[in-house]
Amino acid sequence: MRSRIAATAVRLLLVLAVVLGVGVGTAGVAAAAPATVGNTDGDGLTIRSAPTTSSAGLGLVWDGQAVDISCQAVGQSVTNTRGFTSNLWDYVPALGGYLADAYMATGHDYRIPGVPDCGGSSGQYVPVSQFQGQPNQGEDCGPTSVVTALLAAGVTPRSWNASNPVLAINRARSDMGYDPTWNDPNKFGTNETDVRNALAANGVSATVVFNDIDRVLSHVRSGRPVVLAGNMKDLPWSGQSVPHFLTVAGYEGGQYLVLDPASDTVVYRTSAAVLTAYWNNELGRAGVML
């Protein structure tokens, strides 16, 4: 949630909306795809922190387990137990890591139409929810967007743990100068300067741009992410009237790839018109360009 909101009822609205499942995750907007694990011969498939077999293992999934893929990445080639080889890896937000596509039944021989790339070699499109049970979860859209923007830029956030993302969210809030262990009743949300300060703590310079959405979206099209301020009421997958931060992580096929910390943990695909409507609100009209 953005700063300078003066009513506790407004502050609680977003928390209640997500907990109750109101107005989030409109079908057809999110780029996510179902898949099923298979052909492991009962040995299970290791969840990896990166699209290689040498990266850290994060646990196992088993034959028949259903998952939702948010993006795909080209990585190390893997051959399954039936002799099929693929260099494609599938990112599953619920698991916080990658699965070798050679073991996944997706309904497609290679890439899944409509599912974006995970940011290529320089970064990852990793959806992260701001709602992790922490004291400030209803106001942590700014810190969470810092985390997802850094990952999209190819920078590992301070305290990042894919299996426990609240550590990085709380670290970003701390880098903004706030105590993440309690909810200050006199502090409502975060602002653009806070976001820039948290990025700087991670060694990333950022520029805050006001009142120029064309410049902000051009920056995204050039290959760099932006933390964008606006109001959720103009997002087709939300509709809640709450000042907000989200990450515009990339651009692909004429659409912008959005990581919204207050909605489903998927990569949303949307247009410049939608982002402009979201941006053009009180406490919006600003972007923090990495």
Disulfide bonds with the S-S distance in Angstrom:
Cys71-Cys118 2.08
